[in-house]
Amino acid sequence: MIKQLLKSVREYRRDALLTPLFVVLEVVMEVIIPAVMALLIDRGIDAGNMQEIGKYGLLLVVCALLALVFGAAAGTYAARASTGFARNLRHDMYYAVQDFSFTNIDRFSTGSIVTRLTTDVTNVQNAFQMCTRIAVRCPVMLAAALFMAFRMNSRIALIFLAVLPVLAVGMGVLMRLVGPVFERVFKIYDRMNTVVQENVGGIRVVKAYVREQHETEKFKGVSGLLYREFSRAQKLMCGLMPLMQFCMYACMLLISWFGARLIVGGSMTTGDLTSLFAYAMQILMSLMMVGMVFVMITMSRASAERIAELLSEKPDLHNPEKPLTEVKSGDIVFENVRFSYQGAGGRMALEDVNLHIQAGQTVGILGGTGASKSTLVQLIPRLYDVTEGSVRVGGADVRAYDIEALRDEVAMVLQKNVLFSGTIKENLRWGNETATDEELRRVCRLAQADAFIEQMPKGYDTYIEQGGTNVSGGQKQRLCIARALLKKPKILILDDSTSAVDTKTDALIRKAFAEEIPDTTKIIIAQRITSVQDADQIVIMDGGRIQAVGTHEELLAHNAIYQEIYHQQQKKGGED
């Protein structure tokens, strides 16, 4: 895990290596200062020698200035390395998510990915900075101060060695207790992010059903759980500080007691005792900082594991060694296709699918909820791979193509239409970045979107809010259809993408398709028979299987499911 995370240091490796160097130099200066102070007291102040006072006083100033310079350099390099490391981590995680297949994305919730990119990276960034600076400073300071303390008076220095096991046991117990708590805390963060995203994304539904109180209670519940777990962790960590202070004061008292006796006995000078107090503070502060480092590492360990989990997730869709880069036609063949979202051995969403769609045909797909209509068409651009059998496009198995080349020739308007924050032009150009204004208008006319766009205050430069909240459902669908047409694909898939438009507009869209893009294979998943009755063939699906294939007249004459749907919709239309 650590090795994988450290790959993201990259260009900041030099800063990360220079930080410990300057930390060591800073510690050396700080350890020298008490020794110089002892000489200043013994040879200068006690002896009344102004020349010695001036000499050692100047040396103290130089050491202090050097410690300041080295400390500032260490802080600068540490900050640059840690923030750069965090930036690279977010970059690597974000790009990893972009390469995920639908199967990979299904394993992580949106809230979980957001938490890993924000809170978890911040925790790891802080831990990284502490490891390059504090975690180096503490042991070096501890070792150097102990060495100097033993050099001055080995008997009194033994007091420090007696304290170390007490603190070590205390920190070990703390890590064992706090670690599991922080693991639970970050899972609760995921839940809270999910709750917030669902509420903000569906705020209109919340208000329409007057469920504000319910949503408030739901957020209050997860927020309260987060508060309780964090409070528990903080209470446990707070137990370390009294232990540290107890050890510090005990050391100071013991040094004062034994030091006074040794001074009276003439075996220790006042300067040595003063220096020992300084070294005592350095040793004990180092131990306290070690405790802080352990706490931060404990907090960040869970975050590091979650980040590593996302980075180690490997996309399960790969290009072959010599991929095909050209899709010759929009001809589609499903041959003995079986598919399960759980892979082999899981429940099959599709069973024994055999279907041939010729290039340029218009094919309608009907079926009840859960009939796996969307699952079927998602296999065409290889959003998922078949579990068994094969899907061929343009005469070649989809697994033989370069994924990007295949998807460039398959435009898909998904069941859940998504527009991004930006102008209408910017959203449409997702289909073709270099499209001219005239090409934009042409596809919008085909999708019956041109009329309402022209009525907007800024036309095609009108700003679309996040999620397309300032356009209606039907307008959003038509913009998404226009965006797909801009790709000039060989295959166009509309996954229930005209459900929010009226029947007249639906008919105009289908008419435009027939006249303007006759060579494009068009697959239309719909709930209304009127949306597909003019198709070259209509596929009836039920329970993940193809029940029947035929024209409107053939199915109306021989297929019970189609007859039932037709008569229900005719009756409903008559009542209307």
C-alpha positions as CSV (number, residue, x, y, z in Angstrom):
1,M,0.0,0.0,0.0
2,I,2.7,2.5,1.0
3,K,4.7,1.7,-2.1
4,Q,1.7,2.3,-4.3
5,L,0.9,5.6,-2.7
6,L,4.5,6.9,-2.9
7,K,4.4,6.5,-6.7
8,S,2.3,9.7,-6.6
9,V,5.2,11.7,-5.2
10,R,6.9,11.8,-8.6
11,E,8.3,15.3,-9.4
12,Y,8.2,16.3,-5.7
13,R,10.7,13.5,-4.7
14,R,13.5,16.1,-4.4
15,D,11.4,18.3,-2.0
16,A,10.5,15.2,0.0
17,L,14.2,14.2,0.3
18,L,15.5,17.7,1.1
19,T,13.0,18.1,4.0
20,P,14.6,15.5,6.3
21,L,18.0,16.9,5.5
22,F,17.1,20.4,6.7
23,V,15.2,18.9,9.6
24,V,18.4,17.2,10.8
25,L,20.4,20.4,10.4
26,E,17.8,22.3,12.4
27,V,17.9,19.6,15.2
28,V,21.7,19.8,15.3
29,M,21.6,23.5,15.9
30,E,18.9,23.2,18.5
31,V,20.9,20.5,20.4
32,I,24.1,22.6,20.3
33,I,22.3,25.6,21.9
34,P,21.9,24.1,25.4
35,A,25.6,23.1,25.4
36,V,26.6,26.6,24.5
37,M,24.3,27.9,27.1
38,A,26.0,25.8,29.8
39,L,29.4,27.2,28.7
40,L,28.0,30.8,28.7
41,I,26.8,30.3,32.3
42,D,29.8,28.5,33.7
43,R,32.6,30.3,31.9
44,G,31.0,33.7,31.4
45,I,28.3,34.6,33.9
46,D,29.5,32.6,37.0
47,A,33.1,33.5,36.3
48,G,32.2,37.2,35.6
49,N,34.2,37.1,32.3
50,M,32.6,39.5,29.7
51,Q,34.8,38.3,26.9
52,E,33.5,34.7,27.3
53,I,29.9,36.1,27.6
54,G,30.3,38.0,24.3
55,K,31.9,34.9,22.5
56,Y,29.4,32.4,23.6
57,G,26.5,34.9,23.3
58,L,27.5,35.5,19.6
59,L,27.7,31.7,19.1
60,L,24.2,31.3,20.5
61,V,22.8,34.0,18.1
62,V,24.5,32.2,15.1
63,C,23.1,28.8,16.2
64,A,19.6,30.3,16.7
65,L,19.7,32.0,13.2
66,L,20.9,28.8,11.5
67,A,18.2,26.8,13.3
68,L,15.6,29.4,12.0
69,V,16.9,29.2,8.4
70,F,17.0,25.4,8.4
71,G,13.6,25.2,10.0
72,A,12.1,27.6,7.5
73,A,13.7,25.6,4.6
74,A,12.4,22.3,6.0
75,G,8.9,23.8,6.4
76,T,8.9,25.2,2.8
77,Y,10.1,21.9,1.3
78,A,7.7,19.8,3.4
79,A,4.7,22.0,2.4
80,R,5.6,21.8,-1.3
81,A,6.2,18.1,-1.2
82,S,3.0,17.3,0.8
83,T,0.7,19.5,-1.3
84,G,2.2,18.2,-4.5
85,F,1.8,14.7,-3.3
86,A,-1.9,15.4,-2.5
87,R,-2.4,16.9,-6.0
88,N,-0.9,13.9,-7.7
89,L,-2.9,11.5,-5.6
90,R,-6.2,13.3,-6.6
91,H,-5.0,13.3,-10.2
92,D,-4.2,9.6,-10.2
93,M,-7.5,8.7,-8.5
94,Y,-9.5,10.9,-10.8
95,Y,-7.9,9.5,-13.9
96,A,-8.3,5.9,-12.5
97,V,-12.0,6.5,-12.2
98,Q,-12.2,7.8,-15.8
99,D,-10.8,4.4,-17.0
100,F,-13.2,2.4,-14.9
101,S,-15.8,0.3,-16.7
102,F,-19.4,0.2,-15.5
103,T,-18.6,-2.9,-13.5
104,N,-15.8,-1.1,-11.7
105,I,-17.9,2.0,-11.0
106,D,-20.7,-0.3,-9.6
107,R,-18.3,-1.3,-6.8
108,F,-17.9,2.3,-5.4
109,S,-20.7,4.7,-4.4
110,T,-20.4,8.3,-5.6
111,G,-20.2,9.5,-2.0
112,S,-17.3,7.1,-1.3
113,I,-15.3,8.3,-4.3
114,V,-15.9,12.0,-3.3
115,T,-14.7,11.2,0.3
116,R,-11.6,9.5,-1.0
117,L,-10.7,12.4,-3.2
118,T,-11.2,15.0,-0.5
119,T,-11.1,14.0,3.2
120,D,-9.0,10.9,2.7
121,V,-6.4,12.7,0.6
122,T,-6.2,15.5,3.1
123,N,-5.5,13.0,5.9
124,V,-2.8,11.3,3.9
125,Q,-1.3,14.7,3.0
126,N,-1.0,15.7,6.6
127,A,0.5,12.3,7.6
128,F,3.0,12.6,4.7
129,Q,4.1,16.0,5.8
130,M,4.5,14.8,9.4
131,C,6.4,11.8,8.3
132,T,8.9,13.9,6.2
133,R,9.3,16.4,8.9
134,I,8.1,15.6,12.4
135,A,8.7,11.9,12.2
136,V,12.3,12.6,11.2
137,R,12.8,15.4,13.8
138,C,11.5,13.4,16.8
139,P,13.9,10.4,16.7
140,V,16.9,12.5,15.7
141,M,16.1,15.0,18.4
142,L,15.5,12.2,20.9
143,A,18.8,10.5,20.1
144,A,20.8,13.7,20.0
145,A,19.4,15.1,23.2
146,L,19.9,11.8,25.0
147,F,23.5,11.6,23.8
148,M,24.2,15.1,25.1
149,A,22.4,14.5,28.3
150,F,24.5,11.3,29.0
151,R,27.6,13.2,28.0
152,M,26.9,15.8,30.7
153,N,25.7,13.5,33.4
154,S,25.0,9.8,32.8
155,R,23.3,9.2,36.2
156,I,20.6,11.9,35.7
157,A,20.2,10.9,32.1
158,L,19.0,7.5,33.2
159,I,15.7,9.2,34.3
160,F,14.8,9.7,30.7
161,L,15.3,6.0,29.9
162,A,12.9,5.1,32.7
163,V,10.2,7.2,31.2
164,L,10.4,5.8,27.6
165,P,8.7,2.4,28.3
166,V,5.8,4.1,30.0
167,L,5.1,6.3,27.0
168,A,5.7,3.5,24.5
169,V,3.1,1.3,26.2
170,G,0.7,4.2,26.4
171,M,1.0,5.0,22.6
172,G,0.7,1.3,21.7
173,V,-2.5,0.9,23.6
174,L,-3.8,4.1,22.1
175,M,-3.2,2.9,18.5
176,R,-5.0,-0.3,19.1
177,L,-8.0,1.4,20.5
178,V,-8.2,4.4,18.1
179,G,-7.5,2.6,14.8
180,P,-10.8,0.7,14.4
181,V,-12.7,3.8,15.4
182,F,-11.3,5.8,12.5
183,E,-12.0,3.0,10.1
184,R,-15.7,3.3,11.1
185,V,-15.5,7.1,10.9
186,F,-14.5,7.2,7.3
187,K,-17.3,4.8,6.3
188,I,-19.7,7.1,8.0
189,Y,-18.2,10.0,6.0
190,D,-19.2,8.0,2.8
191,R,-22.7,7.6,4.0
192,M,-23.0,11.3,4.9
193,N,-21.7,12.4,1.5
194,T,-24.2,10.1,-0.2
195,V,-27.1,11.5,1.9
196,V,-26.1,15.1,1.0
197,Q,-25.7,14.3,-2.7
198,E,-29.0,12.6,-2.9
199,N,-30.8,15.4,-1.1
200,V,-29.3,18.2,-3.1
201,G,-29.7,16.3,-6.4
202,G,-33.3,15.4,-5.7
203,I,-34.3,18.6,-3.8
204,R,-37.3,19.2,-6.1
205,V,-38.7,15.8,-5.3
206,V,-38.1,16.4,-1.6
207,K,-40.0,19.6,-1.7
208,A,-42.8,18.2,-4.0
209,Y,-43.4,15.4,-1.4
210,V,-42.9,17.7,1.6
211,R,-40.2,15.4,2.9
212,E,-37.8,18.1,4.2
213,Q,-38.3,16.9,7.8
214,H,-37.5,13.3,6.8
215,E,-34.4,14.3,5.0
216,T,-33.3,16.5,7.9
217,E,-33.8,13.6,10.3
218,K,-31.8,11.3,8.0
219,F,-28.9,13.7,7.9
220,K,-29.2,14.3,11.6
221,G,-28.9,10.6,12.2
222,V,-25.7,10.1,10.1
223,S,-24.2,13.4,11.4
224,G,-24.9,12.4,15.0
225,L,-23.3,9.0,14.4
226,L,-20.2,10.7,13.0
227,Y,-20.1,13.0,16.0
228,R,-20.3,10.1,18.5
229,E,-17.6,8.1,16.8
230,F,-15.3,11.1,16.4
231,S,-15.9,12.1,20.0
232,R,-15.0,8.6,21.1
233,A,-11.7,8.8,19.1
234,Q,-10.9,12.2,20.5
235,K,-11.5,11.1,24.1
236,L,-9.2,8.2,23.6
237,M,-6.5,10.5,22.0
238,C,-6.9,13.0,24.8
239,G,-5.7,10.4,27.3
240,L,-2.2,10.6,25.8
241,M,-1.7,14.3,26.8
242,P,-2.1,13.8,30.6
243,L,0.3,10.8,30.3
244,M,2.8,13.0,28.5
245,Q,2.5,15.8,31.0
246,F,2.9,13.4,33.9
247,C,6.1,12.0,32.5
248,M,7.4,15.5,31.8
249,Y,6.7,16.9,35.3
250,A,8.1,13.8,36.9
251,C,11.3,14.1,34.9
252,M,11.7,17.8,35.8
253,L,11.1,17.1,39.5
254,L,13.6,14.3,39.6
255,I,16.2,16.3,37.7
256,S,15.8,19.2,40.0
257,W,16.1,17.0,43.1
258,F,19.2,15.0,42.0
259,G,20.7,18.0,40.2
260,A,20.5,20.2,43.3
261,R,22.2,17.5,45.4
262,L,25.0,17.1,42.8
263,I,25.6,20.9,42.6
264,V,25.8,21.1,46.4
265,G,28.2,18.2,46.3
266,G,30.3,19.9,43.6
267,S,30.0,17.2,41.0
268,M,27.8,19.3,38.7
269,T,27.8,22.9,37.6
270,T,24.8,25.3,37.3
271,G,25.3,25.5,33.5
272,D,25.1,21.7,33.2
273,L,21.8,21.6,35.2
274,T,20.3,24.3,33.1
275,S,21.3,22.4,29.9
276,L,19.8,19.2,31.3
277,F,16.5,21.0,31.8
278,A,16.7,22.1,28.2
279,Y,17.5,18.6,27.0
280,A,14.7,17.3,29.2
281,M,12.2,19.6,27.4
282,Q,13.6,18.5,24.0
283,I,13.4,14.8,24.8
284,L,9.9,15.0,26.3
285,M,8.6,17.3,23.5
286,S,10.0,14.8,21.0
287,L,8.1,12.1,22.7
288,M,4.9,14.1,22.7
289,M,5.4,14.8,19.0
290,V,6.0,11.1,18.4
291,G,2.6,10.6,20.0
292,M,1.0,13.1,17.6
293,V,2.7,11.4,14.7
294,F,1.3,8.0,15.8
295,V,-2.2,9.5,16.2
296,M,-2.0,11.1,12.7
297,I,-0.7,7.8,11.2
298,T,-3.5,6.0,12.9
299,M,-6.0,8.4,11.4
300,S,-4.5,8.3,8.0
301,R,-4.0,4.6,7.8
302,A,-7.7,4.0,7.1
303,S,-7.6,6.8,4.5
304,A,-4.5,5.4,2.9
305,E,-6.1,1.9,2.6
306,R,-9.2,3.4,1.0
307,I,-7.1,5.4,-1.5
308,A,-5.0,2.4,-2.3
309,E,-8.2,0.3,-2.8
310,L,-9.4,2.7,-5.5
311,L,-6.0,3.0,-7.1
312,S,-5.5,-0.7,-7.2
313,E,-8.9,-1.3,-8.8
314,K,-8.1,-2.5,-12.3
315,P,-10.5,-1.8,-15.2
316,D,-11.9,-5.2,-16.4
317,L,-12.3,-4.0,-20.0
318,H,-9.0,-3.9,-22.0
319,N,-8.0,-3.4,-25.6
320,P,-6.7,-6.5,-27.4
321,E,-3.0,-6.6,-28.4
322,K,-3.8,-5.5,-32.0
323,P,-7.2,-3.8,-31.8
324,L,-9.3,-2.9,-34.8
325,T,-9.6,0.8,-35.2
326,E,-12.3,1.0,-37.9
327,V,-16.0,0.0,-37.6
328,K,-17.0,-0.9,-41.1
329,S,-20.8,-0.7,-40.7
330,G,-23.6,-0.5,-38.2
331,D,-24.5,-4.2,-38.6
332,I,-25.1,-5.8,-35.2
333,V,-25.2,-9.5,-34.3
334,F,-26.0,-11.0,-30.9
335,E,-25.0,-14.7,-30.8
336,N,-25.9,-17.0,-27.9
337,V,-25.4,-14.1,-25.5
338,R,-25.7,-14.6,-21.8
339,F,-24.8,-11.9,-19.3
340,S,-24.6,-11.5,-15.5
341,Y,-23.6,-8.4,-13.6
342,Q,-21.9,-10.7,-11.1
343,G,-19.9,-12.5,-13.7
344,A,-19.9,-16.3,-14.3
345,G,-22.0,-18.0,-11.7
346,G,-24.1,-15.0,-11.0
347,R,-27.8,-14.5,-11.8
348,M,-28.2,-14.0,-15.5
349,A,-29.7,-10.7,-16.6
350,L,-29.7,-11.9,-20.2
351,E,-30.3,-15.5,-21.4
352,D,-29.8,-17.0,-24.9
353,V,-30.0,-13.8,-26.9
354,N,-29.8,-14.2,-30.6
355,L,-30.5,-11.2,-32.8
356,H,-29.4,-9.7,-36.1
357,I,-29.8,-6.0,-36.8
358,Q,-28.7,-5.0,-40.3
359,A,-26.9,-1.7,-40.9
360,G,-29.3,1.2,-41.4
361,Q,-32.3,-0.5,-39.9
362,T,-34.5,1.0,-37.2
363,V,-35.2,-1.4,-34.4
364,G,-37.6,-0.9,-31.5
365,I,-37.3,-2.7,-28.2
366,L,-40.3,-3.2,-25.9
367,G,-40.7,-4.9,-22.6
368,G,-41.7,-4.5,-19.0
369,T,-39.6,-3.1,-16.2
370,G,-36.7,-5.4,-15.5
371,A,-36.8,-7.1,-18.9
372,S,-33.1,-6.1,-19.4
373,K,-33.6,-3.8,-22.4
374,S,-31.0,-1.4,-21.2
375,T,-28.6,-4.2,-20.4
376,L,-28.9,-5.5,-23.9
377,V,-27.9,-2.3,-25.7
378,Q,-25.1,-1.5,-23.2
379,L,-23.3,-4.6,-24.6
380,I,-23.0,-2.9,-28.0
381,P,-20.6,-0.1,-27.1
382,R,-18.9,-2.6,-24.7
383,L,-19.9,-0.8,-21.5
384,Y,-20.0,-4.3,-20.2
385,D,-18.6,-7.5,-21.6
386,V,-20.8,-10.6,-22.3
387,T,-20.5,-13.4,-19.9
388,E,-21.0,-16.0,-22.6
389,G,-21.5,-15.7,-26.4
390,S,-20.5,-12.8,-28.5
391,V,-21.7,-9.4,-29.8
392,R,-20.4,-8.4,-33.3
393,V,-20.5,-4.9,-34.8
394,G,-19.5,-4.4,-38.4
395,G,-18.6,-8.1,-38.7
396,A,-16.2,-8.2,-35.8
397,D,-16.5,-9.1,-32.1
398,V,-16.7,-5.9,-30.0
399,R,-13.9,-7.2,-27.9
400,A,-11.6,-7.1,-31.0
401,Y,-12.0,-3.3,-31.3
402,D,-10.1,-0.4,-29.7
403,I,-12.7,0.6,-27.1
404,E,-12.4,4.3,-28.0
405,A,-12.8,3.7,-31.7
406,L,-15.9,1.5,-31.1
407,R,-17.6,4.0,-28.8
408,D,-16.9,6.8,-31.3
409,E,-19.1,5.0,-33.7
410,V,-21.9,4.2,-31.2
411,A,-23.8,7.1,-29.9
412,M,-25.9,6.3,-26.9
413,V,-28.5,8.5,-25.1
414,L,-28.8,6.8,-21.8
415,Q,-31.9,6.3,-19.8
416,K,-30.8,8.9,-17.3
417,N,-30.0,12.0,-19.3
418,V,-27.1,14.1,-18.0
419,L,-26.2,17.7,-18.9
420,F,-23.1,19.4,-17.5
421,S,-22.7,22.9,-16.2
422,G,-21.8,25.1,-19.1
423,T,-23.5,26.6,-22.2
424,I,-25.7,24.7,-24.6
425,K,-22.9,24.8,-27.2
426,E,-20.4,23.4,-24.7
427,N,-22.8,20.5,-23.9
428,L,-23.5,19.8,-27.5
429,R,-19.8,19.7,-28.4
430,W,-19.3,16.7,-26.2
431,G,-20.4,14.9,-29.3
432,N,-17.8,16.7,-31.5
433,E,-15.4,19.2,-30.1
434,T,-14.8,20.9,-33.4
435,A,-18.4,21.1,-34.6
436,T,-19.4,24.4,-36.3
437,D,-22.4,26.5,-35.2
438,E,-24.2,25.3,-38.4
439,E,-23.6,21.7,-37.5
440,L,-25.0,22.4,-34.0
441,R,-28.1,23.9,-35.4
442,R,-28.6,21.0,-37.9
443,V,-28.5,18.3,-35.2
444,C,-30.8,20.4,-32.9
445,R,-33.3,20.7,-35.8
446,L,-33.2,16.9,-36.2
447,A,-33.8,16.5,-32.4
448,Q,-36.5,19.1,-32.5
449,A,-34.5,21.2,-30.0
450,D,-33.7,24.2,-32.2
451,A,-37.1,26.0,-31.6
452,F,-36.9,26.2,-27.8
453,I,-33.2,27.0,-27.9
454,E,-33.8,30.1,-30.1
455,Q,-36.4,31.3,-27.7
456,M,-33.9,31.3,-24.8
457,P,-32.4,34.7,-23.9
458,K,-28.9,33.9,-25.2
459,G,-29.8,31.1,-27.6
460,Y,-27.0,28.5,-27.9
461,D,-24.9,30.5,-25.4
462,T,-27.5,30.0,-22.7
463,Y,-25.9,28.6,-19.5
464,I,-27.1,25.2,-18.4
465,E,-27.0,24.8,-14.6
466,Q,-25.5,21.7,-13.0
467,G,-27.6,18.6,-13.9
468,G,-29.6,20.7,-16.4
469,T,-32.0,22.0,-13.7
470,N,-33.0,25.1,-15.7
471,V,-34.4,23.1,-18.6
472,S,-37.4,20.7,-18.7
473,G,-37.2,16.9,-18.9
474,G,-38.2,16.9,-22.6
475,Q,-35.8,19.7,-23.4
476,K,-33.0,17.8,-21.7
477,Q,-33.8,14.7,-23.7
478,R,-33.8,16.5,-27.0
479,L,-30.4,18.2,-26.2
480,C,-28.9,14.8,-25.3
481,I,-30.2,13.4,-28.6
482,A,-28.7,16.3,-30.5
483,R,-25.4,15.7,-28.7
484,A,-25.4,12.1,-29.7
485,L,-26.2,12.9,-33.4
486,L,-23.3,15.3,-33.5
487,K,-21.0,12.3,-33.3
488,K,-22.3,11.2,-36.8
489,P,-22.3,7.6,-35.5
490,K,-22.9,4.4,-37.4
491,I,-25.2,3.2,-34.5
492,L,-27.6,5.4,-32.5
493,I,-29.1,4.0,-29.4
494,L,-32.0,5.8,-27.6
495,D,-32.6,4.2,-24.3
496,D,-36.2,5.4,-23.5
497,S,-34.9,8.9,-24.5
498,T,-38.2,10.4,-25.7
499,S,-40.4,9.5,-22.8
500,A,-40.6,13.1,-21.7
501,V,-41.6,14.5,-25.1
502,D,-45.1,14.6,-26.5
503,T,-46.2,12.2,-29.2
504,K,-46.1,14.8,-31.9
505,T,-42.5,15.8,-31.2
506,D,-41.6,12.1,-30.9
507,A,-43.0,11.5,-34.4
508,L,-41.1,14.5,-35.8
509,I,-37.8,13.2,-34.3
510,R,-38.4,9.7,-35.9
511,K,-39.3,11.3,-39.2
512,A,-36.1,13.3,-39.1
513,F,-34.1,10.2,-38.4
514,A,-35.6,8.3,-41.3
515,E,-35.0,11.2,-43.8
516,E,-31.6,12.6,-42.6
517,I,-29.7,9.6,-41.3
518,P,-31.0,6.6,-43.2
519,D,-27.6,4.8,-43.1
520,T,-27.3,4.9,-39.3
521,T,-28.5,1.9,-37.4
522,K,-31.1,3.2,-34.9
523,I,-32.1,1.2,-31.8
524,I,-35.0,2.7,-29.9
525,I,-36.0,1.5,-26.4
526,A,-39.5,2.8,-25.7
527,Q,-42.6,2.3,-23.6
528,R,-45.0,3.6,-26.2
529,I,-45.8,1.5,-29.2
530,T,-46.2,4.6,-31.3
531,S,-42.5,5.3,-30.9
532,V,-41.5,2.0,-32.5
533,Q,-44.4,0.9,-34.7
534,D,-42.8,2.1,-37.9
535,A,-39.5,0.3,-37.1
536,D,-38.1,-2.3,-39.5
537,Q,-38.3,-4.8,-36.7
538,I,-39.5,-4.7,-33.1
539,V,-38.0,-6.8,-30.4
540,I,-40.1,-8.0,-27.5
541,M,-38.2,-8.8,-24.3
542,D,-39.3,-10.5,-21.1
543,G,-37.3,-11.7,-18.2
544,G,-33.9,-11.2,-20.0
545,R,-35.0,-13.2,-23.0
546,I,-36.1,-12.2,-26.5
547,Q,-39.7,-13.4,-26.8
548,A,-40.4,-12.3,-30.3
549,V,-39.1,-10.3,-33.2
550,G,-41.2,-8.9,-36.1
551,T,-42.9,-5.9,-37.6
552,H,-45.8,-4.1,-36.0
553,E,-48.3,-6.0,-38.1
554,E,-46.7,-9.4,-37.5
555,L,-46.5,-8.9,-33.7
556,L,-50.0,-7.5,-33.5
557,A,-51.3,-10.6,-35.3
558,H,-49.3,-13.3,-33.4
559,N,-47.7,-12.1,-30.1
560,A,-49.8,-11.9,-27.0
561,I,-47.4,-9.6,-25.1
562,Y,-47.4,-7.1,-27.9
563,Q,-51.2,-7.3,-28.3
564,E,-51.7,-6.7,-24.6
565,I,-49.4,-3.6,-24.6
566,Y,-51.1,-2.3,-27.8
567,H,-54.7,-2.7,-26.5
568,Q,-53.8,-1.1,-23.2
569,Q,-52.3,1.9,-24.8
570,Q,-55.1,2.2,-27.3
571,K,-57.6,2.1,-24.5
572,K,-55.8,4.7,-22.5
573,G,-55.5,6.9,-25.6
574,G,-59.2,6.6,-26.3
575,E,-60.0,7.5,-22.7
576,D,-57.8,10.5,-22.9
